[in-house]
Amino acid sequence: MRGLIYKSTGSWYIVKNENGKTFNARIKGIFKIDGITSTNPLAVGDEVEMEMENELESTATITEIHPRRNYITRQSPAHKKHHHIVAANLDQSLLFATLKDPKTSQGFMDRFLLTCEAYHVPAIIVFNKA
Protein backbone atom coordinates (compact mmCIF):
# COMPACT_ATOMS: atom_id res chain seq x y z
CA MET A 1 0.00 0.00 0.00
CA ARG A 2 1.35 3.42 -0.96
CA GLY A 3 1.39 6.34 1.48
CA LEU A 4 2.77 9.82 2.22
CA ILE A 5 4.59 10.69 5.44
CA TYR A 6 2.90 13.56 7.29
CA LYS A 7 4.72 13.50 10.63
CA SER A 8 7.97 12.08 11.95
CA THR A 9 8.43 11.39 15.67
CA GLY A 10 11.52 9.37 16.49
CA SER A 11 11.12 5.89 15.02
CA TRP A 12 7.36 6.30 14.35
CA TYR A 13 5.78 8.04 11.37
CA ILE A 14 2.23 9.19 10.63
CA VAL A 15 1.47 8.01 7.08
CA LYS A 16 -1.65 8.74 5.04
CA ASN A 17 -2.59 6.26 2.32
CA GLU A 18 -4.16 7.06 -1.06
CA ASN A 19 -7.67 6.75 0.44
CA GLY A 20 -6.91 9.33 3.15
CA LYS A 21 -6.65 6.88 6.06
CA THR A 22 -3.81 7.55 8.53
CA PHE A 23 -1.52 4.92 10.02
CA ASN A 24 1.16 4.81 12.68
CA ALA A 25 4.08 3.25 10.86
CA ARG A 26 7.69 2.35 11.53
CA ILE A 27 10.64 1.26 9.43
CA LYS A 28 11.40 -2.37 8.76
CA GLY A 29 15.12 -2.86 9.36
CA ILE A 30 17.62 -0.19 8.24
CA PHE A 31 17.25 1.93 5.12
CA LYS A 32 20.40 3.09 3.37
CA ILE A 33 20.01 6.01 0.99
CA ASP A 34 22.57 6.20 -1.83
CA GLY A 35 24.90 9.18 -1.60
CA ILE A 36 23.41 10.64 1.59
CA THR A 37 24.76 10.12 5.07
CA SER A 38 21.63 11.04 6.99
CA THR A 39 20.63 10.91 10.63
CA ASN A 40 17.07 10.09 9.54
CA PRO A 41 16.23 7.86 6.56
CA LEU A 42 12.68 9.21 6.12
CA ALA A 43 11.26 12.72 6.16
CA VAL A 44 7.92 14.47 5.94
CA GLY A 45 6.83 14.39 2.30
CA ASP A 46 8.41 11.02 1.45
CA GLU A 47 6.28 8.61 -0.55
CA VAL A 48 6.56 5.08 0.83
CA GLU A 49 5.24 1.56 0.48
CA MET A 50 3.89 -0.03 3.65
CA GLU A 51 2.38 -3.31 4.80
CA MET A 52 -0.43 -3.56 7.32
CA GLU A 53 0.64 -4.74 10.79
CA ASN A 54 -2.57 -4.42 12.79
CA GLU A 55 -5.72 -3.15 11.11
CA LEU A 56 -7.58 -2.51 14.39
CA GLU A 57 -4.78 -0.31 15.73
CA SER A 58 -4.02 1.20 12.28
CA THR A 59 -0.34 0.27 12.42
CA ALA A 60 1.88 -0.52 9.46
CA THR A 61 5.48 -1.30 8.53
CA ILE A 62 7.30 0.85 5.96
CA THR A 63 9.05 -1.45 3.49
CA GLU A 64 10.22 0.88 0.70
CA ILE A 65 10.97 4.55 0.01
CA HIS A 66 10.05 5.87 -3.44
CA PRO A 67 12.58 8.14 -5.20
CA ARG A 68 12.52 11.78 -4.07
CA ARG A 69 12.00 14.70 -6.45
CA ASN A 70 13.94 16.95 -4.08
CA TYR A 71 14.64 17.48 -0.39
CA ILE A 72 16.07 19.99 2.06
CA THR A 73 18.71 19.10 4.63
CA ARG A 74 20.46 20.78 7.51
CA GLN A 75 23.76 19.86 9.08
CA SER A 76 23.42 17.47 12.00
CA PRO A 77 24.41 19.18 15.25
CA ALA A 78 25.98 15.98 16.60
CA HIS A 79 27.88 14.85 13.48
CA LYS A 80 29.24 17.60 11.24
CA LYS A 81 29.56 15.27 8.22
CA HIS A 82 25.98 13.98 8.53
CA HIS A 83 22.86 15.71 7.31
CA HIS A 84 19.34 15.74 8.71
CA ILE A 85 16.68 15.60 5.98
CA VAL A 86 14.05 18.15 7.01
CA ALA A 87 11.46 17.60 4.24
CA ALA A 88 11.15 15.84 0.88
CA ASN A 89 9.22 16.25 -2.40
CA LEU A 90 8.63 19.97 -1.90
CA ASP A 91 6.68 22.10 -4.37
CA GLN A 92 7.43 25.41 -2.64
CA SER A 93 9.14 26.78 0.47
CA LEU A 94 8.13 29.85 2.44
CA LEU A 95 10.20 31.80 4.93
CA PHE A 96 8.25 34.19 7.12
CA ALA A 97 10.73 36.89 8.10
CA THR A 98 10.09 39.62 10.64
CA LEU A 99 11.55 43.09 10.23
CA LYS A 100 11.60 43.88 13.95
CA ASP A 101 10.84 42.38 17.37
CA PRO A 102 12.46 39.86 16.75
CA LYS A 103 14.36 40.74 13.61
CA THR A 104 15.15 37.82 11.28
CA SER A 105 18.89 37.87 10.54
CA GLN A 106 20.06 38.33 6.98
CA GLY A 107 22.49 35.45 7.46
CA PHE A 108 19.61 33.07 8.23
CA MET A 109 17.69 34.27 5.16
CA ASP A 110 20.82 33.81 3.00
CA ARG A 111 21.36 30.25 4.28
CA PHE A 112 17.69 29.44 3.68
CA LEU A 113 17.78 30.75 0.09
CA LEU A 114 21.09 28.99 -0.66
CA THR A 115 19.77 25.68 0.65
CA CYS A 116 16.59 26.00 -1.41
CA GLU A 117 18.58 26.84 -4.53
CA ALA A 118 21.02 23.97 -3.98
CA TYR A 119 18.18 21.44 -3.66
CA HIS A 120 16.01 22.92 -6.47
CA VAL A 121 13.14 24.05 -4.24
CA PRO A 122 11.40 27.32 -5.26
CA ALA A 123 11.53 29.80 -2.35
CA ILE A 124 9.45 32.79 -1.28
CA ILE A 125 10.25 35.18 1.54
CA VAL A 126 7.24 36.76 3.25
CA PHE A 127 8.03 39.89 5.27
CA ASN A 128 5.91 40.45 8.35
CA LYS A 129 5.61 43.27 10.92
CA ALA A 130 6.23 46.01 8.33
C-alpha positions, 0 to 999 in steps of 0.5 A: 500500500502506498502512502505519504509521510505527514509527521515524523516522531523518532522511530514512528511516522504518521502516514496517510494512504491514497484513500486518506486513512492515517496509520502509525508506521515504523521502518522495517530494518535499516534503510540506506540512501545512496549518496546521503549520510543522513541521521534520519532515513525518512522525512515528511513528504516522502512517498513510501510503500507499507504493509499492514501490521494491525488493522484494528490499531491502524499500524503498518510497517514501511518497506520501501521509500520511493525516489525523491524529487527533491529534499532539504537538509540541515547539518546534523548538530551531533555529526558535522559530516551527517545531514538531517533531511528536514522535508522531501518532495517539496513544491514550494518553500516559504520563509516568514521573516520579521523586520523587527521584534524579533528581527530575522537575521540576513544570514539566516535568510541567506542560508535558507535561500542557498539551501533552497537553490542547492536542492532545487526548491522554489523559495518565497520570503514573506516579510511580516511586521512592516 
